[in-house]
């Protein structure tokens, strides 16, 4: 079911439509806000109002980096599981004979 979501980022209110379930949406928005606050802490307080775009871009870059690292780790994990499964399959085949 499509719903209208409202979120405030750096003093700006954004509205968008989403079909994501409420639980996932809360987790997504919470994660975004946590990452945004981490970046905000890196900026001096006097720069927070003038560097809103920089803060958002840094947040997006940090989340993108995390995504790439997770996909790399996932690929390595899948390769490892596949290799182990193949070895187990070979061992089972040997035991049959």
C-alpha positions as protocol buffer text, in pm:
chain_id: "A"
residue {
  index: 1
  type: UNK
  ca { x: 0 y: 0 z: 0 }
}
residue {
  index: 2
  type: UNK
  ca { x: 146 y: 333 z: -105 }
}
residue {
  index: 3
  type: UNK
  ca { x: 194 y: 586 z: 172 }
}
residue {
  index: 4
  type: UNK
  ca { x: 323 y: 941 z: 192 }
}
residue {
  index: 5
  type: UNK
  ca { x: 633 y: 973 z: 405 }
}
residue {
  index: 6
  type: UNK
  ca { x: 756 y: 1298 z: 554 }
}
residue {
  index: 7
  type: UNK
  ca { x: 1114 y: 1334 z: 677 }
}
residue {
  index: 8
  type: UNK
  ca { x: 1311 y: 1630 z: 800 }
}
residue {
  index: 9
  type: UNK
  ca { x: 1676 y: 1652 z: 698 }
}
residue {
  index: 10
  type: UNK
  ca { x: 1888 y: 1946 z: 807 }
}
residue {
  index: 11
  type: UNK
  ca { x: 1588 y: 2170 z: 863 }
}
residue {
  index: 12
  type: UNK
  ca { x: 1425 y: 2084 z: 530 }
}
residue {
  index: 13
  type: UNK
  ca { x: 1107 y: 1876 z: 511 }
}
residue {
  index: 14
  type: UNK
  ca { x: 1082 y: 1621 z: 231 }
}
residue {
  index: 15
  type: UNK
  ca { x: 772 y: 1425 z: 129 }
}
residue {
  index: 16
  type: UNK
  ca { x: 777 y: 1118 z: -87 }
}
residue {
  index: 17
  type: UNK
  ca { x: 562 y: 817 z: -166 }
}
residue {
  index: 18
  type: UNK
  ca { x: 668 y: 467 z: -69 }
}
residue {
  index: 19
  type: UNK
  ca { x: 527 y: 119 z: -92 }
}
residue {
  index: 20
  type: UNK
  ca { x: 778 y: -12 z: 163 }
}
residue {
  index: 21
  type: UNK
  ca { x: 624 y: -170 z: 471 }
}
residue {
  index: 22
  type: UNK
  ca { x: 624 y: 44 z: 783 }
}
residue {
  index: 23
  type: UNK
  ca { x: 880 y: -164 z: 975 }
}
residue {
  index: 24
  type: UNK
  ca { x: 1135 y: -154 z: 693 }
}
residue {
  index: 25
  type: UNK
  ca { x: 1069 y: 213 z: 631 }
}
residue {
  index: 26
  type: UNK
  ca { x: 1131 y: 299 z: 997 }
}
residue {
  index: 27
  type: UNK
  ca { x: 1459 y: 106 z: 987 }
}
residue {
  index: 28
  type: UNK
  ca { x: 1566 y: 274 z: 663 }
}
residue {
  index: 29
  type: UNK
  ca { x: 1487 y: 623 z: 788 }
}
residue {
  index: 30
  type: UNK
  ca { x: 1648 y: 554 z: 1124 }
}
residue {
  index: 31
  type: UNK
  ca { x: 1964 y: 432 z: 951 }
}
residue {
  index: 32
  type: UNK
  ca { x: 1970 y: 740 z: 729 }
}
residue {
  index: 33
  type: UNK
  ca { x: 1930 y: 972 z: 1027 }
}
residue {
  index: 34
  type: UNK
  ca { x: 2204 y: 791 z: 1222 }
}
residue {
  index: 35
  type: UNK
  ca { x: 2445 y: 823 z: 931 }
}
residue {
  index: 36
  type: UNK
  ca { x: 2349 y: 1188 z: 881 }
}
residue {
  index: 37
  type: UNK
  ca { x: 2416 y: 1266 z: 1247 }
}
residue {
  index: 38
  type: UNK
  ca { x: 2758 y: 1100 z: 1227 }
}
residue {
  index: 39
  type: UNK
  ca { x: 2853 y: 1329 z: 940 }
}
residue {
  index: 40
  type: UNK
  ca { x: 2706 y: 1636 z: 1113 }
}
residue {
  index: 41
  type: UNK
  ca { x: 2931 y: 1568 z: 1411 }
}
residue {
  index: 42
  type: UNK
  ca { x: 3235 y: 1598 z: 1183 }
}
residue {
  index: 43
  type: UNK
  ca { x: 3140 y: 1952 z: 1076 }
}
residue {
  index: 44
  type: UNK
  ca { x: 3197 y: 2255 z: 1298 }
}
residue {
  index: 45
  type: UNK
  ca { x: 2870 y: 2384 z: 1441 }
}
residue {
  index: 46
  type: UNK
  ca { x: 2895 y: 2718 z: 1256 }
}
residue {
  index: 47
  type: UNK
  ca { x: 2917 y: 2532 z: 922 }
}
residue {
  index: 48
  type: UNK
  ca { x: 2607 y: 2316 z: 964 }
}
residue {
  index: 49
  type: UNK
  ca { x: 2368 y: 2569 z: 809 }
}
residue {
  index: 50
  type: UNK
  ca { x: 2590 y: 2667 z: 518 }
}
residue {
  index: 51
  type: UNK
  ca { x: 2714 y: 2320 z: 427 }
}
residue {
  index: 52
  type: UNK
  ca { x: 2386 y: 2127 z: 412 }
}
residue {
  index: 53
  type: UNK
  ca { x: 2456 y: 1991 z: 64 }
}
residue {
  index: 54
  type: UNK
  ca { x: 2807 y: 1883 z: 163 }
}
residue {
  index: 55
  type: UNK
  ca { x: 2666 y: 1701 z: 466 }
}
residue {
  index: 56
  type: UNK
  ca { x: 2407 y: 1522 z: 253 }
}
residue {
  index: 57
  type: UNK
  ca { x: 2667 y: 1428 z: -10 }
}
residue {
  index: 58
  type: UNK
  ca { x: 2907 y: 1297 z: 255 }
}
residue {
  index: 59
  type: UNK
  ca { x: 2623 y: 1094 z: 407 }
}
residue {
  index: 60
  type: UNK
  ca { x: 2536 y: 950 z: 65 }
}
residue {
  index: 61
  type: UNK
  ca { x: 2902 y: 865 z: -1 }
}
residue {
  index: 62
  type: UNK
  ca { x: 2938 y: 694 z: 337 }
}
residue {
  index: 63
  type: UNK
  ca { x: 2624 y: 486 z: 281 }
}
residue {
  index: 64
  type: UNK
  ca { x: 2740 y: 402 z: -73 }
}
residue {
  index: 65
  type: UNK
  ca { x: 3079 y: 289 z: 60 }
}
residue {
  index: 66
  type: UNK
  ca { x: 2907 y: 67 z: 317 }
}
residue {
  index: 67
  type: UNK
  ca { x: 2688 y: -80 z: 43 }
}
residue {
  index: 68
  type: UNK
  ca { x: 2987 y: -162 z: -178 }
}
residue {
  index: 69
  type: UNK
  ca { x: 3170 y: -323 z: 116 }
}
residue {
  index: 70
  type: UNK
  ca { x: 2862 y: -531 z: 202 }
}
residue {
  index: 71
  type: UNK
  ca { x: 2813 y: -649 z: -155 }
}
residue {
  index: 72
  type: UNK
  ca { x: 3183 y: -741 z: -179 }
}
residue {
  index: 73
  type: UNK
  ca { x: 3162 y: -932 z: 150 }
}
residue {
  index: 74
  type: UNK
  ca { x: 2844 y: -1103 z: 34 }
}
residue {
  index: 75
  type: UNK
  ca { x: 3008 y: -1210 z: -293 }
}
residue {
  index: 76
  type: UNK
  ca { x: 3309 y: -1347 z: -105 }
}
residue {
  index: 77
  type: UNK
  ca { x: 3075 y: -1532 z: 130 }
}
residue {
  index: 78
  type: UNK
  ca { x: 2881 y: -1686 z: -159 }
}
residue {
  index: 79
  type: UNK
  ca { x: 3205 y: -1797 z: -325 }
}
residue {
  index: 80
  type: UNK
  ca { x: 3322 y: -1952 z: 2 }
}
residue {
  index: 81
  type: UNK
  ca { x: 2992 y: -2137 z: 52 }
}
residue {
  index: 82
  type: UNK
  ca { x: 2995 y: -2257 z: -307 }
}
residue {
  index: 83
  type: UNK
  ca { x: 3352 y: -2386 z: -275 }
}
residue {
  index: 84
  type: UNK
  ca { x: 3274 y: -2566 z: 51 }
}
residue {
  index: 85
  type: UNK
  ca { x: 2956 y: -2717 z: -94 }
}
residue {
  index: 86
  type: UNK
  ca { x: 3152 y: -2840 z: -395 }
}
residue {
  index: 87
  type: UNK
  ca { x: 3415 y: -2999 z: -169 }
}
residue {
  index: 88
  type: UNK
  ca { x: 3145 y: -3166 z: 39 }
}
residue {
  index: 89
  type: UNK
  ca { x: 2978 y: -3292 z: -276 }
}
residue {
  index: 90
  type: UNK
  ca { x: 3313 y: -3437 z: -392 }
}
residue {
  index: 91
  type: UNK
  ca { x: 3361 y: -3606 z: -53 }
}
residue {
  index: 92
  type: UNK
  ca { x: 3014 y: -3757 z: -71 }
}
residue {
  index: 93
  type: UNK
  ca { x: 3083 y: -3885 z: -422 }
}
residue {
  index: 94
  type: UNK
  ca { x: 3409 y: -4045 z: -308 }
}
residue {
  index: 95
  type: UNK
  ca { x: 3233 y: -4214 z: -15 }
}
residue {
  index: 96
  type: UNK
  ca { x: 2976 y: -4367 z: -250 }
}
residue {
  index: 97
  type: UNK
  ca { x: 3246 y: -4563 z: -431 }
}
